[in-house]
Amino acid sequence: MGDRYVVLRDLARTFTAGPLEARREAGGPGEPHLETLDLTKGEARALAAEPDVAAVARSMPTALPVDVDGAAPAAPTDVTWGVAAVGAPGSTRTGEGSLVAVLDSGIDAEHAAFAGMEFVQKDFTGDGNGDKRGHGTHVAGTVFGRPVEGIRIGVAPGIGRALIGKVIRDAGGGTTDALLQAILWAAQEGADVITMSVSFAFTKAVEEDVAEGVPVFLATARALEGYRANLRLFDSLMRMLAERSAVDKGTVVVAATGNSSMREVNPAFEVGAELPAAADGVLAVGALRQVEGLLDVTLFSNTFADVCAPGKDVFSARLGGGLAAKNGTSMAAPHVAGVAALWWQALRETLPATSVTRASMVTNRLLAAATLAGFVPESDLADVGAGLALCPP
């Protein structure tokens, strides 16, 4: 009996040859193409040897990071603290003209936070468009939500059109093949920024095998093997997307590091960024909290972030209307996505007309503008990376 595999092909590596001609490899940037197939181990091994196959990995479960509970904070009066912290209210940019893709549980498109917006929605779960969990709606609100009840919740409210990829099922959970297909779809649709607040469910993969009678040790080893293969696949896909920036603008990819650290138990109880944030070329975003007027990493935020943003007591759009506060690196990543959208707008407006704004330029500006000012003195750079992401002037 076979397993479900994700196959990443690089069509630029396809060998072509006419009669009596030596085979030659096509040049140029990578051209990614994804397939999902049911394969035996032998079939997967044989497929991996084909010249245009860049990576093969067994599909694994994905999930929304575990919600982090906390005392209900007081509602803001005019602007959320996260939007204020990244400097959005003082920026002359609003994200106008930038295209952001939110890959999550879908969106409540009728929410007042998205009034007048145009959405291109695509479902990768089989459940249909729309948000039944509220997570994707909250995330989208932080990226580009309009004011709700007089409160500014969005970093980039000037965005008029957005891509919504549903990768988390209504009942919760998803698969890596759905997430990978959504990333490629968003990039091919021309997204300037892709934001993901989902993670690989390593323990879920173990539990599924154990439920099928696989011994725990073997199930854990299989999950580790699958995780390693998926990391290589993600790295390959990100590399090909980066290569595309040689012929087009490229895409800034943002992801939450995850909420698995337990510093409240012991400051040393930390874990590194999870996939997809751990992949090459992905901006891994850690979560910040306020401590006596200063910024500090949250107790749950995974370490080895590239940059960070507010992720505790974050108010944004609530499923069905109104606002709700949530905690998590899931809330930090969309702040950075909104900041990136403003940097895209800023560079398009300031670079010479003959110049093409590219994702690498936006990423470099965003990281260079990040600040460590206002942090607690003992802040660990491995936790906060370049520091708090800041909007352009």
Sine and cosine of phi, psi and omega as CSV:
sin_phi,cos_phi,sin_psi,cos_psi,sin_omega,cos_omega
0.00,0.00,0.71,-0.71,-0.07,-1.00
-1.00,-0.01,0.13,-0.99,0.09,-1.00
-0.92,-0.40,0.24,-0.97,0.03,-1.00
-1.00,0.05,0.82,-0.57,-0.03,-1.00
-0.88,-0.48,0.47,-0.88,0.15,-0.99
-0.96,-0.28,0.78,-0.63,-0.02,-1.00
-0.90,-0.43,0.85,-0.53,0.05,-1.00
-0.97,-0.23,0.90,-0.44,0.07,-1.00
-0.97,-0.23,0.56,-0.83,0.13,-0.99
-0.94,-0.33,0.98,-0.20,-0.08,-1.00
-0.91,0.41,-0.31,0.95,0.06,-1.00
-0.96,0.28,-0.23,0.97,0.01,-1.00
-0.99,-0.11,0.09,1.00,-0.01,-1.00
-0.90,0.43,0.75,-0.66,0.03,-1.00
-1.00,0.08,0.73,-0.69,0.03,-1.00
-0.80,-0.60,0.58,-0.81,0.03,-1.00
-0.35,-0.94,0.67,-0.74,0.09,-1.00
-1.00,-0.05,-0.01,-1.00,0.03,-1.00
-0.83,0.56,0.73,-0.68,0.05,-1.00
0.91,0.42,0.22,0.98,0.01,-1.00
-0.97,-0.23,0.54,-0.84,0.11,-0.99
-0.95,0.31,0.59,-0.81,0.04,-1.00
-0.93,0.36,0.62,-0.78,0.01,-1.00
-0.69,-0.73,0.45,-0.89,-0.02,-1.00
-1.00,-0.09,0.75,-0.66,0.04,-1.00
-0.92,0.39,0.62,-0.79,0.00,-1.00
-1.00,-0.10,-0.22,-0.97,0.04,-1.00
1.00,-0.06,0.09,-1.00,0.00,-1.00
-0.89,0.46,0.37,-0.93,0.02,-1.00
-0.89,0.45,0.55,-0.84,0.06,-1.00
-0.84,-0.54,1.00,-0.01,-0.12,-0.99
-0.94,0.34,0.63,-0.78,0.08,-1.00
-0.61,-0.79,0.77,-0.64,-0.06,-1.00
-0.94,-0.35,0.63,-0.78,0.09,-1.00
-0.75,-0.67,0.51,-0.86,0.11,-0.99
-0.87,-0.49,0.87,-0.49,-0.12,-0.99
-0.72,-0.69,0.51,-0.86,0.15,-0.99
-1.00,-0.01,0.89,-0.46,-0.13,-0.99
-0.71,-0.70,0.49,-0.87,0.21,-0.98
-0.99,0.14,0.17,-0.98,0.02,-1.00
-0.86,0.51,-0.67,0.74,0.00,-1.00
-0.91,0.42,-0.66,0.75,0.01,-1.00
-0.91,0.42,-0.64,0.77,0.02,-1.00
-0.90,0.44,-0.66,0.75,0.01,-1.00
-0.91,0.42,-0.67,0.74,0.01,-1.00
-0.91,0.41,-0.64,0.77,-0.01,-1.00
-0.91,0.42,-0.62,0.78,-0.02,-1.00
-0.88,0.47,-0.38,0.93,-0.02,-1.00
-0.99,0.12,-0.17,0.99,0.00,-1.00
-0.92,0.39,0.61,-0.79,-0.17,-0.99
-0.89,0.46,-0.45,0.89,-0.04,-1.00
-0.99,-0.13,0.08,1.00,0.00,-1.00
-1.00,0.00,0.87,-0.49,-0.02,-1.00
-1.00,0.03,-0.54,0.84,-0.03,-1.00
-0.26,-0.97,0.50,-0.86,0.08,-1.00
-0.72,-0.70,0.76,-0.65,-0.01,-1.00
-0.57,-0.82,0.61,-0.79,0.08,-1.00
-0.93,0.36,0.73,-0.69,0.01,-1.00
-0.90,0.44,0.68,-0.74,-0.01,-1.00
-0.85,-0.53,0.33,-0.94,0.04,-1.00
-0.96,0.28,0.53,-0.85,0.13,-0.99
-0.87,-0.50,0.26,-0.97,-0.02,-1.00
-0.39,-0.92,0.29,-0.96,0.19,-0.98
-0.96,0.28,0.65,-0.76,0.07,-1.00
-0.82,0.57,0.57,-0.82,-0.04,-1.00
-0.85,0.53,0.77,-0.64,0.04,-1.00
-0.86,0.50,0.65,-0.76,0.01,-1.00
-0.97,-0.26,0.89,-0.46,-0.04,-1.00
-0.97,0.25,0.34,-0.94,0.05,-1.00
-0.11,-0.99,0.24,-0.97,0.04,-1.00
-0.89,0.46,0.63,-0.78,-0.02,-1.00
-0.90,0.43,0.86,-0.51,-0.02,-1.00
-0.99,0.16,0.28,-0.96,0.08,-1.00
-0.95,0.31,0.65,-0.76,-0.01,-1.00
-0.93,0.36,0.60,-0.80,0.05,-1.00
-0.93,0.37,0.30,-0.96,-0.02,-1.00
-0.99,-0.17,-0.51,0.86,-0.04,-1.00
-0.66,-0.75,-0.51,0.86,0.00,-1.00
-0.46,-0.89,0.61,-0.79,0.02,-1.00
-0.93,0.37,0.45,-0.89,-0.07,-1.00
-0.92,0.39,-0.49,0.87,0.01,-1.00
-0.93,0.37,-0.71,0.70,0.03,-1.00
-0.88,0.47,-0.64,0.77,0.03,-1.00
-0.93,0.37,-0.65,0.76,-0.06,-1.00
-0.88,0.47,-0.62,0.78,-0.02,-1.00
-0.99,0.14,0.01,1.00,0.10,-0.99
0.99,0.13,0.31,0.95,-0.04,-1.00
-0.90,0.44,-0.66,0.75,-0.03,-1.00
-0.88,0.47,-0.47,0.88,-0.02,-1.00
-1.00,-0.03,-0.03,1.00,-0.01,-1.00
-0.99,0.11,0.55,-0.83,0.07,-1.00
-0.99,0.11,-0.07,1.00,0.01,-1.00
-0.97,-0.26,0.45,-0.89,-0.01,-1.00
-0.80,-0.60,0.02,1.00,-0.07,-1.00
1.00,-0.03,0.06,1.00,-0.02,-1.00
-0.83,0.56,0.75,-0.66,0.02,-1.00
1.00,0.02,-0.17,0.99,0.01,-1.00
-1.00,-0.01,0.52,-0.85,-0.02,-1.00
-0.89,-0.45,0.88,-0.48,-0.02,-1.00
-0.92,-0.40,0.65,-0.76,0.10,-1.00
-0.94,-0.34,0.79,-0.61,0.06,-1.00
-0.96,-0.29,0.91,-0.42,0.00,-1.00
-0.97,-0.25,0.96,-0.29,-0.18,-0.98
-0.32,-0.95,-0.63,-0.78,-0.06,-1.00
-1.00,-0.06,0.24,0.97,-0.05,-1.00
0.98,-0.17,-0.28,-0.96,-0.06,-1.00
-0.49,-0.87,0.57,-0.82,0.17,-0.99
-1.00,0.06,1.00,0.04,-0.13,-0.99
-0.92,0.40,-0.29,0.96,-0.01,-1.00
-1.00,0.03,-0.05,1.00,-0.01,-1.00
-0.89,0.45,0.58,-0.82,-0.02,-1.00
-0.86,0.51,-0.42,0.91,0.00,-1.00
-0.90,0.43,-0.32,0.95,-0.07,-1.00
-0.90,-0.44,0.39,0.92,-0.01,-1.00
-0.85,0.52,0.76,-0.65,0.05,-1.00
0.99,0.16,0.01,1.00,-0.02,-1.00
-1.00,0.05,0.43,-0.90,0.10,-1.00
-0.95,-0.31,0.78,-0.63,0.01,-1.00
-0.89,-0.46,0.68,-0.74,0.20,-0.98
-0.96,-0.27,0.95,-0.30,-0.08,-1.00
-0.96,-0.27,0.62,-0.79,0.08,-1.00
-0.63,-0.78,0.78,-0.62,-0.03,-1.00
-1.00,-0.09,0.81,-0.59,0.03,-1.00
-0.93,-0.36,0.20,0.98,-0.07,-1.00
-0.94,-0.34,-0.36,0.93,-0.10,-1.00
1.00,-0.01,-0.03,1.00,-0.02,-1.00
-1.00,-0.04,-0.17,0.99,-0.04,-1.00
1.00,-0.04,0.34,-0.94,-0.03,-1.00
-0.92,0.38,0.27,-0.96,-0.03,-1.00
0.95,-0.31,0.34,-0.94,-0.07,-1.00
-0.90,-0.44,0.86,-0.51,0.05,-1.00
-0.97,-0.26,-0.10,0.99,-0.06,-1.00
-0.94,-0.33,-0.40,0.91,0.04,-1.00
1.00,0.01,-0.25,0.97,-0.04,-1.00
-0.91,0.40,-0.76,0.65,-0.01,-1.00
-0.89,0.45,-0.59,0.81,0.04,-1.00
-0.90,0.45,-0.68,0.73,0.02,-1.00
-0.90,0.45,-0.71,0.70,0.01,-1.00
-0.88,0.48,-0.74,0.68,-0.01,-1.00
-0.88,0.48,-0.61,0.79,0.02,-1.00
-0.86,0.50,-0.62,0.79,0.01,-1.00
-0.94,0.34,-0.55,0.84,0.00,-1.00
-0.95,0.33,-0.83,0.56,-0.17,-0.99
-0.66,-0.75,0.28,0.96,-0.03,-1.00
-0.88,0.47,0.60,-0.80,0.12,-0.99
-0.98,0.17,0.27,-0.96,0.03,-1.00
-0.84,0.55,0.63,-0.77,0.05,-1.00
-0.83,-0.56,0.81,-0.59,-0.01,-1.00
0.82,0.58,0.60,0.80,0.03,-1.00
0.98,0.19,0.11,0.99,-0.06,-1.00
-0.93,-0.36,0.80,-0.60,0.05,-1.00
-0.98,0.21,0.82,-0.57,-0.03,-1.00
-0.90,-0.45,-0.30,0.95,-0.11,-0.99
-0.97,-0.24,0.67,-0.74,0.07,-1.00
-0.95,0.32,-0.61,0.79,-0.10,-0.99
-0.81,-0.59,0.92,0.39,-0.07,-1.00
-0.96,0.29,-0.03,1.00,0.04,-1.00
-1.00,0.09,-0.12,0.99,0.04,-1.00
-0.93,0.38,0.79,-0.61,-0.04,-1.00
-0.97,-0.23,-0.30,0.95,-0.05,-1.00
-0.65,-0.76,0.67,-0.74,-0.04,-1.00
-0.60,-0.80,0.40,-0.91,0.06,-1.00
-0.98,-0.20,0.74,-0.67,0.00,-1.00
-0.85,-0.53,0.94,-0.33,0.04,-1.00
-0.97,-0.24,0.88,-0.47,-0.01,-1.00
-1.00,0.03,0.93,-0.38,-0.05,-1.00
-0.87,-0.49,-0.06,1.00,0.04,-1.00
-0.90,-0.44,0.80,-0.60,-0.04,-1.00
-0.93,0.38,0.32,-0.95,0.01,-1.00
-0.86,0.51,-0.56,0.83,0.01,-1.00
-0.99,0.11,-0.06,1.00,-0.03,-1.00
0.99,-0.17,0.52,-0.85,0.04,-1.00
1.00,0.07,0.35,-0.94,0.02,-1.00
-0.40,-0.92,-0.37,-0.93,-0.01,-1.00
-0.66,-0.75,0.39,-0.92,0.00,-1.00
-0.92,0.39,-0.52,0.85,0.01,-1.00
-0.91,0.41,-0.60,0.80,0.05,-1.00
-0.91,0.42,-0.68,0.73,-0.02,-1.00
-0.91,0.42,-0.69,0.73,0.01,-1.00
-0.90,0.44,-0.69,0.73,0.04,-1.00
-0.88,0.48,-0.61,0.79,-0.01,-1.00
-0.93,0.37,-0.64,0.77,0.04,-1.00
-0.87,0.49,-0.74,0.67,-0.02,-1.00
-0.90,0.44,-0.66,0.76,0.05,-1.00
-0.86,0.52,-0.74,0.67,-0.04,-1.00
-0.89,0.45,-0.67,0.74,0.02,-1.00
-0.90,0.44,-0.67,0.74,0.00,-1.00
-0.94,0.34,-0.41,0.91,0.07,-1.00
-0.98,0.19,-0.08,1.00,0.06,-1.00
1.00,-0.03,0.36,0.93,-0.01,-1.00
-0.85,0.52,0.73,-0.69,0.14,-0.99
-0.97,0.24,-0.59,0.81,-0.05,-1.00
-0.69,-0.73,0.68,-0.74,0.15,-0.99
-0.88,-0.47,0.78,-0.63,0.05,-1.00
-0.86,-0.52,0.69,-0.72,-0.04,-1.00
-0.73,-0.68,0.83,-0.55,0.09,-1.00
-0.90,-0.43,0.78,0.63,0.03,-1.00
-0.78,-0.63,0.27,-0.96,0.00,-1.00
-0.58,-0.82,0.27,-0.96,0.06,-1.00
-0.96,0.28,0.74,-0.67,-0.01,-1.00
-1.00,-0.05,0.98,0.21,-0.06,-1.00
-0.86,0.51,-0.74,0.67,-0.03,-1.00
-0.91,0.41,-0.53,0.84,0.04,-1.00
-0.90,0.44,-0.64,0.77,0.04,-1.00
-0.88,0.48,-0.65,0.76,0.03,-1.00
-0.90,0.43,-0.72,0.69,-0.04,-1.00
-0.88,0.47,-0.62,0.78,0.00,-1.00
-0.90,0.43,-0.65,0.76,0.03,-1.00
-0.93,0.37,-0.67,0.74,0.00,-1.00
-0.88,0.48,-0.63,0.78,0.03,-1.00
-0.89,0.45,-0.40,0.92,0.04,-1.00
-1.00,0.00,0.10,0.99,0.05,-1.00
0.99,-0.11,0.08,1.00,0.01,-1.00
-0.97,0.22,0.73,-0.69,0.04,-1.00
-0.85,0.53,0.53,-0.85,-0.10,-1.00
-0.84,0.55,-0.71,0.70,-0.02,-1.00
-0.87,0.50,-0.71,0.70,-0.01,-1.00
-0.93,0.37,-0.62,0.78,0.02,-1.00
-0.89,0.46,-0.64,0.77,0.03,-1.00
-0.92,0.40,-0.67,0.75,0.02,-1.00
-0.90,0.44,-0.65,0.76,0.04,-1.00
-0.90,0.43,-0.64,0.77,0.02,-1.00
-0.91,0.41,-0.64,0.77,0.04,-1.00
-0.90,0.43,-0.67,0.74,0.04,-1.00
-0.88,0.48,-0.69,0.72,0.01,-1.00
-0.91,0.40,-0.64,0.77,0.02,-1.00
-0.89,0.46,-0.70,0.72,0.00,-1.00
-0.89,0.46,-0.69,0.73,0.01,-1.00
-0.91,0.41,-0.62,0.79,0.03,-1.00
-0.93,0.36,-0.58,0.81,0.07,-1.00
-0.87,0.49,-0.69,0.72,0.02,-1.00
-0.90,0.43,-0.61,0.79,0.01,-1.00
-0.92,0.40,-0.71,0.71,0.04,-1.00
-0.88,0.48,-0.69,0.72,0.03,-1.00
-0.85,0.52,-0.68,0.73,-0.01,-1.00
-0.90,0.43,-0.69,0.72,0.00,-1.00
-0.90,0.44,-0.71,0.71,0.00,-1.00
-0.89,0.45,-0.59,0.81,0.02,-1.00
-0.90,0.43,-0.68,0.74,0.01,-1.00
-0.92,0.40,-0.63,0.78,0.04,-1.00
-0.90,0.43,-0.60,0.80,0.04,-1.00
-0.92,0.40,-0.63,0.77,0.03,-1.00
-0.88,0.47,-0.53,0.85,-0.01,-1.00
-0.89,0.45,-0.39,0.92,-0.01,-1.00
-0.91,0.40,-0.19,0.98,0.09,-1.00
-0.96,0.29,-0.39,0.92,-0.01,-1.00
-0.88,-0.47,-0.24,0.97,0.11,-0.99
-0.59,-0.81,-0.12,-0.99,-0.16,-0.99
-0.96,0.28,-0.45,0.89,-0.05,-1.00
0.99,0.11,-0.04,-1.00,-0.09,-1.00
-0.65,-0.76,0.71,-0.70,0.13,-0.99
-1.00,0.08,0.83,-0.56,-0.04,-1.00
-0.94,-0.34,0.82,-0.58,-0.09,-1.00
-0.87,-0.49,0.64,-0.77,0.03,-1.00
-0.51,-0.86,0.54,-0.84,0.06,-1.00
-0.95,0.31,0.63,-0.78,-0.03,-1.00
-0.95,0.30,-0.43,0.90,-0.04,-1.00
0.92,-0.39,0.27,-0.96,-0.14,-0.99
-0.88,-0.47,0.57,0.82,-0.16,-0.99
-1.00,-0.06,-0.14,0.99,0.02,-1.00
-0.94,0.33,0.44,-0.90,-0.03,-1.00
-0.71,-0.70,0.86,0.51,-0.03,-1.00
-0.92,0.39,-0.35,0.94,0.04,-1.00
-0.93,0.38,-0.40,0.92,0.06,-1.00
-1.00,0.07,-0.71,0.70,0.00,-1.00
-0.36,-0.93,0.78,-0.63,-0.01,-1.00
-0.82,0.58,-0.38,0.92,-0.01,-1.00
-1.00,0.08,-0.12,0.99,-0.03,-1.00
-0.99,0.13,0.98,0.19,-0.02,-1.00
-0.84,-0.54,0.40,-0.92,0.09,-1.00
-0.70,-0.72,0.52,-0.85,-0.04,-1.00
-0.95,0.31,0.19,-0.98,0.00,-1.00
-0.82,0.57,0.69,-0.73,0.00,-1.00
-1.00,0.00,0.29,-0.96,0.15,-0.99
-0.93,0.37,0.60,-0.80,0.13,0.99
-1.00,0.09,-0.09,1.00,-0.05,-1.00
-0.88,0.47,-0.45,0.89,-0.05,-1.00
-0.98,0.22,-0.16,0.99,-0.05,-1.00
-0.96,0.28,0.47,-0.88,0.06,-1.00
-0.86,0.51,0.68,-0.73,0.10,-1.00
0.99,0.11,0.00,1.00,0.05,-1.00
-0.98,-0.19,0.74,-0.67,0.08,-1.00
-0.97,0.24,0.94,-0.33,-0.01,-1.00
-1.00,0.09,0.81,-0.59,-0.13,-0.99
-0.92,-0.39,0.84,-0.54,0.10,-1.00
-1.00,-0.06,0.25,-0.97,-0.09,-1.00
-0.95,-0.31,0.62,-0.78,0.00,-1.00
-0.92,-0.39,0.41,-0.91,0.12,-0.99
-0.76,-0.65,0.19,-0.98,0.07,-1.00
-0.98,-0.18,0.76,-0.65,0.04,-1.00
-0.75,-0.66,0.97,-0.24,0.02,-1.00
0.78,0.62,0.73,0.69,0.06,-1.00
0.99,0.12,-0.04,1.00,0.03,-1.00
-0.92,-0.39,0.24,-0.97,0.02,-1.00
-0.99,-0.15,0.62,-0.79,0.04,-1.00
-0.53,-0.85,0.44,-0.90,0.07,-1.00
-0.90,0.44,0.60,-0.80,0.06,-1.00
-0.94,0.35,0.36,-0.93,-0.04,-1.00
-0.93,0.37,-0.40,0.92,-0.06,-1.00
-0.99,-0.10,-0.27,0.96,-0.14,-0.99
-0.91,0.40,0.76,-0.66,0.06,-1.00
-0.93,0.37,0.48,-0.88,-0.08,-1.00
-1.00,0.05,-0.01,-1.00,-0.05,-1.00
0.90,0.44,0.73,0.68,0.10,-0.99
-0.99,0.12,0.44,-0.90,0.12,-0.99
-1.00,0.05,-0.52,0.85,-0.05,-1.00
-0.37,-0.93,0.20,-0.98,-0.04,-1.00
-0.61,-0.79,0.21,-0.98,-0.03,-1.00
-0.33,-0.94,0.24,-0.97,0.01,-1.00
-0.83,0.56,0.73,-0.68,-0.01,-1.00
-0.63,-0.78,0.22,0.97,0.05,-1.00
-0.77,-0.63,0.67,-0.74,-0.02,-1.00
0.85,0.52,0.70,0.71,-0.03,-1.00
-1.00,-0.09,0.89,-0.45,0.07,-1.00
-1.00,0.03,0.69,-0.73,0.08,-1.00
-0.35,-0.94,-0.15,-0.99,-0.11,-0.99
-0.89,0.45,0.73,-0.68,0.04,-1.00
-0.98,-0.19,0.64,-0.77,0.03,-1.00
-0.81,0.59,0.81,-0.58,0.01,-1.00
1.00,-0.05,-0.17,0.99,0.03,-1.00
0.80,-0.60,0.37,-0.93,0.02,-1.00
0.98,0.22,-0.28,-0.96,-0.06,-1.00
-0.82,-0.57,0.43,-0.90,0.07,-1.00
-0.56,-0.83,0.49,-0.87,0.04,-1.00
-0.99,-0.15,0.68,-0.73,0.06,-1.00
-0.70,-0.71,0.37,-0.93,0.05,-1.00
-0.86,-0.52,0.61,-0.79,0.07,-1.00
0.50,-0.87,0.33,-0.94,0.15,-0.99
-0.90,0.43,-0.32,0.95,0.10,-0.99
-0.86,0.52,-0.51,0.86,-0.01,-1.00
-1.00,0.08,-0.40,0.92,0.00,-1.00
-0.97,0.22,-0.68,0.73,-0.06,-1.00
-0.83,0.56,-0.70,0.71,-0.01,-1.00
-0.92,0.40,-0.43,0.90,0.12,-0.99
-0.88,0.48,-0.70,0.71,-0.01,-1.00
-0.93,0.37,-0.59,0.81,0.06,-1.00
-0.88,0.48,-0.67,0.74,0.04,-1.00
-0.90,0.43,-0.66,0.75,0.05,-1.00
-0.87,0.49,-0.68,0.73,0.02,-1.00
-0.88,0.48,-0.62,0.78,0.03,-1.00
-0.88,0.47,-0.62,0.79,0.04,-1.00
-0.93,0.36,-0.59,0.81,0.04,-1.00
-0.93,0.36,-0.59,0.81,0.10,-0.99
-0.84,0.54,-0.74,0.67,-0.01,-1.00
-0.88,0.48,-0.69,0.72,-0.04,-1.00
-0.88,0.47,-0.70,0.72,-0.02,-1.00
-0.94,0.35,-0.60,0.80,0.05,-1.00
-0.89,0.46,-0.54,0.84,-0.04,-1.00
-0.99,0.12,-0.41,0.91,-0.12,-0.99
-0.96,-0.28,-0.38,0.92,0.02,-1.00
-0.97,0.26,0.42,-0.91,0.05,-1.00
-0.83,0.56,0.50,-0.87,-0.05,-1.00
-0.86,0.51,-0.45,0.89,-0.02,-1.00
-0.99,0.12,-0.13,0.99,-0.05,-1.00
-1.00,-0.04,0.54,-0.84,0.05,-1.00
-0.97,-0.24,0.85,-0.53,0.07,-1.00
-0.95,0.32,0.78,-0.62,-0.07,-1.00
-0.86,-0.51,0.40,-0.91,-0.05,-1.00
-0.84,0.54,-0.63,0.77,-0.01,-1.00
-0.88,0.47,-0.59,0.80,0.03,-1.00
-0.92,0.39,-0.67,0.74,0.01,-1.00
-0.90,0.44,-0.71,0.70,0.01,-1.00
-0.87,0.50,-0.70,0.72,-0.01,-1.00
-0.89,0.45,-0.68,0.73,0.02,-1.00
-0.90,0.43,-0.67,0.74,-0.02,-1.00
-0.89,0.46,-0.72,0.69,-0.02,-1.00
-0.93,0.36,-0.61,0.80,0.00,-1.00
-0.93,0.38,-0.52,0.85,-0.04,-1.00
-0.99,0.13,-0.26,0.97,-0.01,-1.00
-0.88,0.48,0.48,-0.88,-0.09,-1.00
-0.76,-0.64,0.51,-0.86,0.12,-0.99
-0.96,-0.27,0.11,0.99,0.04,-1.00
-0.93,0.35,0.62,-0.78,0.06,-1.00
1.00,0.09,0.15,0.99,0.03,-1.00
-1.00,-0.03,0.38,-0.93,0.11,-0.99
-0.88,0.48,0.54,-0.84,-0.11,-0.99
-0.85,0.53,-0.53,0.85,-0.10,-1.00
-1.00,-0.01,0.31,0.95,-0.04,-1.00
-0.86,0.51,0.69,-0.72,0.01,-1.00
-0.99,-0.11,0.83,-0.55,-0.03,-1.00
-0.89,0.46,-0.43,0.90,0.05,-1.00
-0.92,0.40,-0.44,0.90,0.01,-1.00
-0.99,0.11,-0.60,0.80,-0.16,-0.99
-0.93,-0.37,-0.12,0.99,0.05,-1.00
0.89,0.45,-0.73,-0.68,-0.01,-1.00
-0.95,0.32,-0.23,0.97,0.02,-1.00
0.90,-0.43,-0.29,-0.96,-0.02,-1.00
-0.94,0.33,0.81,-0.59,0.06,-1.00
-0.92,0.39,0.69,-0.73,-0.03,-1.00
-0.81,-0.59,0.60,-0.80,0.03,-1.00
-0.96,0.27,0.38,-0.93,0.10,-1.00
-0.93,0.37,0.33,-0.94,0.01,-1.00
-0.85,0.53,0.00,0.00,0.00,0.00
